[in-house]
Amino acid sequence: MVSKKSGRHHPARRCQEGVFYGRLLTAPSSSRSMCRLRLTLTIPYSSGPHEPSGSIKILKRQDYIVFYINSSRIKEVKRVSAVESIMHIGANIETNVKVAVVVPSYKVCAHILDVVSAIGPEVARIYIVDDCCPDGSGDFVLNNCSDDRVVVLKNKENLGVGGAVMAGYRAAINDGMEIIVKIDGDGQMDPSLISDFILPIILGEADYTKGNRFFDLEQIRSMPRVRLFGNAVLSFMTKISSGYWNLFDPTNGFTAIHSDVAKHLPFDKISNRYFFETDMLFRLNILRAVSVDVPMDAKYGDEVSNLKASKIVFEFLFKHIRNFSKRIFYNYYLRDMSLASIEMPLGVVLVLSGGIYGVANLIGSIHTGISTSAGTVMLAALPLILGVQFLLAFIGYDIASVPKRPFHRLRKKK
């Protein structure tokens, strides 16, 4: 029960009870600010506007209503499924969302049954993709799992995590699923968080959500230091190549995507192996899809990673450079042109010319023993300074150009 008392006593004449989507003003201890609430709202009678004041505020955003509620005034909070019925006021909210989960399966027989059993009722279908697993994980699930939501797909050859996920995407799209969640079968990802990943998509705030294990600084301590350093480096490289400067932890495989966005992805061009999650972000940016991070805790058990950093360093570096070049060409020259389209090449030319000129004169000065004149120094320094300023301006524009309008909502309007 949530109520607000005022100086004058008025009987509570309006009462709405049901399931609402909401955001707490005070973030809970888990650092997740988004949650779903089952509330009984008792709103005092007011002769003024019908919108409640005080601790409860109703904000209408396009086709749904969000309740902003001060968590200190809530006496009872119960988490509910994202697909349960919603009592709404003057809004038309889509409630029967078909959610599917794709689980790539390769040498995960020890964990996959626990993963499937932990998936909640908000999920309509579970696709287990046996990526030519030598342990026969697909048959293992068929023989030991009685969940009627489970569908086992088998790849004839090992395609890697990306190939397995895209096989699941295709099946989910063909079956009419609306939101597709991807989790790994090794038990590192908590299926109870699925509702947190699909909620921003249901509310029309995002097209794609992904996990971020770096929100809670206390939890980061449980992450191996080598993996922590590697994720930090990869995150910075991904920000540059993908254009999503607001995202972190790019290799996190806990994701959710709206099917309208997935339909427009070039599955035959996306990397099949370990570069899959990073390549997905590049492709999503080309579509101008809105992507957001969802806080989650890192879990490490007895699972064995098949990723060898020494084997993928140069491959990742090459692919990041390739994706960055493509993104710049697509977004700043082919699709649109702006002042940033001039700033970047001009900055690069000025930096290179000033640097080359300065180094050449420095080498000549060393060989001849004659000090470089002030004018020569300025001729080298001025292009460098201007070039750096142009490049910083371009980076600022690029950061401000992170997609903000959800792709799947724009498609529905059309």
Phi, psi and omega per residue, in radians:
M1 nan 2.256 3.083
V2 -2.153 2.236 -3.132
S3 -2.514 2.840 3.138
K4 -2.250 2.249 3.131
K5 -1.738 2.497 3.108
S6 -2.200 3.074 -3.119
G7 -1.106 -0.755 3.112
R8 -1.580 2.445 -3.103
H9 -1.534 2.178 3.047
H10 -2.273 2.407 3.097
P11 -1.176 2.603 3.101
A12 -1.308 1.863 -3.042
R13 -1.771 -0.207 3.131
R14 -2.213 2.384 -3.141
C15 -2.499 2.229 3.074
Q16 -2.096 2.271 -3.138
E17 -2.273 2.342 3.116
G18 2.878 -2.823 -3.123
V19 -1.805 2.212 -3.112
F20 -2.196 2.629 2.956
Y21 -1.529 2.370 -3.107
G22 -2.626 2.989 3.096
R23 -2.336 2.215 -3.132
L24 -1.329 2.379 3.054
L25 -1.196 -0.626 3.066
T26 -1.783 2.023 -3.066
A27 -1.163 2.441 3.101
P28 -1.194 3.024 -3.038
S29 -1.079 -0.437 -3.126
S30 -1.388 0.016 3.123
S31 1.241 0.140 3.073
R32 -1.614 2.078 -3.074
S33 -1.519 -0.353 -3.099
M34 -1.692 2.355 3.090
C35 -2.738 2.990 3.074
R36 -1.954 2.478 -3.043
L37 -2.203 2.444 2.919
R38 -1.821 1.979 -3.002
L39 -2.230 2.586 2.893
T40 -1.862 1.968 -3.063
L41 -1.782 2.109 3.037
T42 -1.926 1.965 -3.019
I43 -1.893 2.120 3.132
P44 -1.063 2.617 3.104
Y45 -1.186 2.440 3.131
S46 -2.452 2.447 3.132
S47 -1.424 -0.171 -3.126
G48 -1.515 -2.594 3.135
P49 -1.057 2.640 -3.115
H50 -1.264 -0.332 3.137
E51 -1.198 2.202 -3.131
P52 -1.102 2.645 3.120
S53 -2.032 3.131 3.102
G54 1.456 -2.205 -3.013
S55 -1.397 -0.173 -3.108
I56 -2.097 2.259 3.093
K57 -2.345 2.331 3.109
I58 -1.834 2.193 3.129
L59 -2.098 2.040 -3.141
K60 -1.536 2.202 3.134
R61 -2.225 1.754 3.115
Q62 1.042 -1.775 -3.034
D63 -2.017 0.422 3.070
Y64 -2.613 2.908 3.130
I65 -2.113 2.343 3.124
V66 -1.938 2.349 3.060
F67 -1.727 2.121 3.029
Y68 -1.737 2.037 -2.985
I69 -2.247 2.302 3.087
N70 -1.215 2.053 -3.016
S71 -1.089 -0.408 -3.125
S72 -1.249 -0.281 -3.122
R73 -1.689 -0.055 -3.102
I74 -1.522 2.141 3.132
K75 -1.625 -0.417 -3.129
E76 -2.518 2.134 3.125
V77 -2.223 2.225 3.136
K78 -2.270 2.169 3.106
R79 -1.254 2.409 -3.098
V80 -2.272 2.920 3.131
S81 -1.262 2.541 -3.115
A82 -1.236 -0.217 -3.080
V83 -1.887 0.136 3.071
E84 -1.270 2.878 3.140
S85 -1.094 2.596 -3.104
I86 -2.141 2.190 2.997
M87 -1.443 2.147 -3.063
H88 -2.301 2.836 -3.116
I89 -2.053 1.982 3.068
G90 1.031 0.507 -3.108
A91 -2.402 2.726 3.122
N92 -2.053 1.649 -3.049
I93 -1.790 2.286 3.093
E94 -1.320 2.060 -3.010
T95 -1.856 -0.583 -3.063
N96 -1.570 1.234 -3.117
V97 -1.491 2.248 3.119
K98 -1.519 1.947 -3.090
V99 -1.891 2.310 3.089
A100 -2.102 2.640 3.076
V101 -2.100 2.279 3.084
V102 -1.870 2.202 -3.130
V103 -2.125 1.777 3.049
P104 -1.118 2.375 -3.032
S105 -2.192 2.003 3.083
Y106 -2.663 1.913 -3.119
K107 0.973 0.833 -3.133
V108 -2.248 0.449 -3.102
C109 -1.026 -0.504 -3.093
A110 -1.260 -0.310 -3.044
H111 -2.135 -0.389 -2.887
I112 -1.149 -0.576 3.124
L113 -1.160 -0.656 3.090
D114 -1.156 -0.654 3.115
V115 -1.114 -0.830 -3.123
V116 -1.093 -0.756 -3.099
S117 -1.174 -0.388 -3.124
A118 -1.521 -0.120 3.140
I119 -1.331 2.209 -3.010
G120 -1.342 3.081 -3.080
P121 -1.255 -0.180 3.099
E122 -1.202 -0.227 -3.124
V123 -1.668 2.257 -3.109
A124 -1.542 -0.522 -3.087
R125 -2.602 2.517 -3.137
I126 -2.148 2.074 -3.136
Y127 -1.786 1.972 3.035
I128 -1.646 2.029 -3.072
V129 -1.821 1.812 3.096
D130 -1.357 1.837 -3.066
D131 -1.526 1.076 -3.110
C132 0.919 0.828 -3.070
C133 -1.214 2.261 -3.139
P134 -1.163 -0.351 3.117
D135 -1.552 -0.025 -3.131
G136 1.090 0.834 -3.071
S137 -1.114 -0.534 3.103
G138 -1.110 -0.856 3.095
D139 -1.136 -0.596 3.115
F140 -1.058 -0.751 3.122
V141 -1.184 -0.749 3.129
L142 -1.040 -0.656 -3.064
N143 -1.453 -0.349 -3.016
N144 -2.136 -0.038 -3.110
C145 -2.044 2.262 -3.108
S146 -1.819 0.086 -3.138
D147 -1.190 2.076 -3.082
D148 -1.293 -0.099 3.081
R149 -1.422 -0.237 -3.017
V150 -1.374 2.285 3.028
V151 -2.182 2.196 -3.119
V152 -1.737 2.183 3.066
L153 -1.943 2.516 -3.115
K154 -2.208 2.185 3.027
N155 -1.484 2.376 -3.120
K156 -1.205 -0.442 3.076
E157 -2.421 2.793 -3.124
N158 -1.266 2.028 -3.095
L159 -1.817 -0.098 -3.071
G160 1.539 3.012 -3.069
V161 -1.074 -0.660 3.130
G162 -1.137 -0.781 3.124
G163 -1.101 -0.666 3.122
A164 -1.174 -0.749 -3.132
V165 -1.128 -0.730 -3.119
M166 -1.198 -0.528 3.020
A167 -1.111 -0.698 3.073
G168 -1.173 -0.686 3.088
Y169 -1.029 -0.806 -3.127
R170 -1.060 -0.772 -3.133
A171 -1.124 -0.735 -3.135
A172 -1.147 -0.715 3.111
I173 -1.123 -0.760 3.120
N174 -1.111 -0.513 -3.135
D175 -1.548 0.068 3.066
G176 1.406 0.352 3.078
M177 -1.230 2.572 -3.070
E178 -1.771 -0.603 3.088
I179 -2.237 2.306 -3.079
I180 -2.070 2.081 3.136
V181 -1.794 2.472 3.086
K182 -2.096 2.166 3.020
I183 -2.292 2.725 3.125
D184 -1.455 2.766 -3.105
G185 -1.635 0.140 -3.072
D186 -1.628 0.063 3.069
G187 1.482 0.072 -3.141
Q188 -1.339 -0.307 -3.062
M189 -1.972 2.336 -3.079
D190 -1.485 1.928 -3.124
P191 -1.077 -0.330 3.126
S192 -1.183 -0.227 3.126
L193 -1.524 -0.017 -3.083
I194 -0.964 -0.742 -3.120
S195 -1.086 -0.552 3.088
D196 -1.165 -0.562 -3.116
F197 -1.370 -0.599 -3.077
I198 -1.514 -0.346 -3.081
L199 -1.050 -0.842 3.112
P200 -1.043 -0.519 3.113
I201 -1.287 -0.751 3.109
I202 -1.066 -0.701 -3.124
L203 -1.344 -0.047 3.126
G204 1.342 0.343 3.141
E205 -1.622 -0.270 -3.081
A206 -2.676 2.741 3.008
D207 -1.739 -0.480 -3.019
Y208 -2.547 2.291 3.077
T209 -2.145 2.584 3.141
K210 -2.484 2.704 -3.128
G211 -1.324 2.668 3.055
N212 -2.405 1.992 -3.103
R213 -1.529 0.117 -3.024
F214 -1.879 0.154 3.134
F215 -1.255 -0.802 -3.094
D216 -1.591 1.894 -3.074
L217 -1.132 -0.506 3.119
E218 -1.204 -0.665 -3.128
Q219 -1.244 -0.436 -3.121
I220 -1.074 -0.481 -3.109
R221 -1.068 -0.447 -3.141
S222 -1.365 -0.186 -3.136
M223 -1.427 2.306 3.081
P224 -0.951 2.453 -3.033
R225 -1.089 -0.648 3.118
V226 -1.099 -0.751 3.135
R227 -1.199 -0.610 3.112
L228 -1.109 -0.810 3.125
F229 -1.138 -0.749 3.137
G230 -1.073 -0.721 3.130
N231 -1.153 -0.648 3.131
A232 -1.127 -0.765 3.129
V233 -1.141 -0.814 -3.136
L234 -1.110 -0.625 3.135
S235 -1.105 -0.748 3.139
F236 -1.155 -0.746 3.121
M237 -1.116 -0.658 -3.134
T238 -1.217 -0.630 3.079
K239 -1.005 -0.746 -3.111
I240 -1.226 -0.808 -3.040
S241 -1.339 -0.601 -3.073
S242 -1.587 -0.468 -3.089
G243 1.540 -0.027 3.084
Y244 -1.600 1.452 -3.109
W245 -1.256 -0.247 -3.106
N246 -1.571 -0.028 -3.067
L247 -1.877 2.721 3.099
F248 -2.448 2.959 3.121
D249 0.994 1.057 -3.014
P250 -1.168 -0.416 -3.101
T251 -1.492 0.040 3.125
N252 -1.160 2.188 -3.059
G253 -1.646 0.049 3.088
F254 -1.486 1.839 -3.031
T255 -2.407 2.857 3.008
A256 -2.520 2.504 -3.089
I257 -2.499 2.520 3.052
H258 -1.335 2.440 -3.058
S259 -1.118 -0.526 3.107
D260 -1.088 -0.544 3.094
V261 -1.388 -0.757 -3.130
A262 -1.037 -0.590 -3.136
K263 -1.073 -0.480 -3.068
H264 -1.678 0.069 3.104
L265 -1.404 2.416 3.099
P266 -1.414 1.480 -3.047
F267 -0.974 -0.570 -3.094
D268 -1.321 -0.167 -3.125
K269 -1.891 -0.269 -3.103
I270 -1.322 2.439 -3.122
S271 -1.051 2.361 -3.096
N272 -1.495 -0.398 -2.977
R273 -1.700 -2.461 -2.992
Y274 -1.241 -0.247 3.101
F275 -1.459 0.082 -3.016
F276 -0.994 -0.951 -3.067
E277 -1.064 -0.688 3.141
T278 -1.214 -0.720 3.114
D279 -1.138 -0.604 3.080
M280 -1.029 -0.738 -3.130
L281 -1.119 -0.698 3.088
F282 -1.069 -0.804 -3.135
R283 -1.136 -0.651 3.127
L284 -1.160 -0.651 3.110
N285 -1.147 -0.655 3.095
I286 -1.081 -0.589 3.077
L287 -1.376 -0.169 -3.048
R288 1.105 0.700 3.110
A289 -1.471 2.515 3.130
V290 -1.463 2.152 -3.141
S291 -2.110 2.389 -3.129
V292 -2.330 2.704 3.080
D293 -1.539 2.533 3.034
V294 -2.102 2.127 -3.118
P295 -1.085 2.430 3.073
M296 -2.674 2.769 3.126
D297 -1.604 2.576 3.096
A298 -1.426 2.413 3.096
K299 -2.204 2.242 3.122
Y300 -2.317 2.162 3.140
G301 -2.185 -2.313 -3.102
D302 -1.699 0.218 3.129
E303 -1.204 2.652 -3.109
V304 -1.969 2.200 3.130
S305 -1.449 2.399 3.110
N306 -1.599 0.006 -3.093
L307 -1.506 2.173 3.090
K308 -1.930 1.953 -3.032
A309 -1.021 -0.663 -3.083
S310 -1.108 -0.418 -3.087
K311 -1.560 -0.280 -3.017
I312 -2.025 -0.026 -3.083
V313 -1.026 -0.953 -3.085
F314 -1.256 -0.585 3.079
E315 -1.089 -0.803 3.129
F316 -1.111 -0.735 -3.124
L317 -1.075 -0.797 3.122
F318 -1.074 -0.779 -3.095
K319 -1.207 -0.582 3.071
H320 -1.135 -0.767 3.113
I321 -1.099 -0.745 3.114
R322 -1.062 -0.829 -3.114
N323 -1.156 -0.666 3.107
F324 -1.085 -0.781 -3.135
S325 -1.091 -0.773 3.128
K326 -1.111 -0.758 -3.102
R327 -1.097 -0.762 3.130
I328 -1.077 -0.772 -3.132
F329 -1.144 -0.806 -3.110
Y330 -1.121 -0.848 -2.974
N331 -1.471 -0.445 -3.027
Y332 -1.985 -0.121 -3.141
Y333 -2.325 -0.716 -3.104
L334 -1.460 -0.883 -3.080
R335 -1.450 -0.635 -3.062
D336 -2.739 2.805 3.045
M337 -2.347 2.496 -3.126
S338 -2.601 -3.046 3.107
L339 -1.072 -0.553 3.123
A340 -1.121 -0.474 3.112
S341 -1.139 -0.418 3.104
I342 -1.625 -0.651 -3.061
E343 -1.080 -0.740 -3.066
M344 -1.163 -0.959 -3.134
P345 -1.112 -0.627 3.120
L346 -1.139 -0.708 3.106
G347 -1.115 -0.737 3.138
V348 -1.104 -0.775 -3.130
V349 -1.100 -0.776 -3.112
L350 -1.151 -0.741 3.135
V351 -1.121 -0.784 -3.131
L352 -1.151 -0.775 -3.109
S353 -1.155 -0.775 3.118
G354 -1.139 -0.704 3.135
G355 -1.162 -0.797 -3.139
I356 -1.135 -0.762 3.137
Y357 -1.095 -0.745 -3.128
G358 -1.165 -0.754 3.137
V359 -1.141 -0.721 -3.139
A360 -1.078 -0.766 3.132
N361 -1.219 -0.576 3.104
L362 -1.143 -0.753 3.113
I363 -1.127 -0.721 3.105
G364 -1.114 -0.665 3.135
S365 -1.160 -0.633 3.125
I366 -1.174 -0.724 -3.113
H367 -1.230 -0.687 -3.080
T368 -1.537 -0.359 -3.109
G369 1.351 0.175 3.139
I370 -1.728 2.274 -3.132
S371 -1.145 2.497 3.113
T372 -1.288 2.358 -3.113
S373 -1.231 2.792 3.135
A374 -1.097 -0.637 3.128
G375 -1.112 -0.713 3.118
T376 -1.132 -0.703 3.109
V377 -1.070 -0.744 3.141
M378 -1.165 -0.637 3.112
L379 -1.123 -0.485 3.080
A380 -1.499 -0.682 -3.049
A381 -1.295 -0.665 -3.059
L382 -1.080 -0.839 3.079
P383 -1.080 -0.635 3.118
L384 -1.094 -0.798 -3.123
I385 -1.125 -0.813 3.136
L386 -1.129 -0.713 -3.136
G387 -1.103 -0.733 3.105
V388 -1.106 -0.698 3.119
Q389 -1.109 -0.720 3.107
F390 -1.128 -0.720 -3.139
L391 -1.173 -0.681 3.089
L392 -1.127 -0.665 3.097
A393 -1.118 -0.703 3.111
F394 -1.123 -0.757 3.140
I395 -1.086 -0.726 3.097
G396 -1.056 -0.730 3.102
Y397 -1.151 -0.697 -3.132
D398 -1.134 -0.709 3.110
I399 -1.121 -0.704 -3.135
A400 -1.255 -0.241 -3.086
S401 -1.626 0.202 3.073
V402 -1.002 2.294 -3.105
P403 -0.942 2.373 -3.101
K404 -2.197 -0.261 -3.135
R405 -1.850 2.024 -3.068
P406 -0.964 2.312 -3.100
F407 -1.129 -0.780 -3.034
H408 -1.225 -0.470 3.072
R409 -1.295 -0.645 3.091
L410 -1.138 -0.678 3.126
R411 -1.119 -0.668 3.132
K412 -1.154 -0.644 3.130
K413 -1.131 -0.597 -3.141
K414 -1.253 nan nan
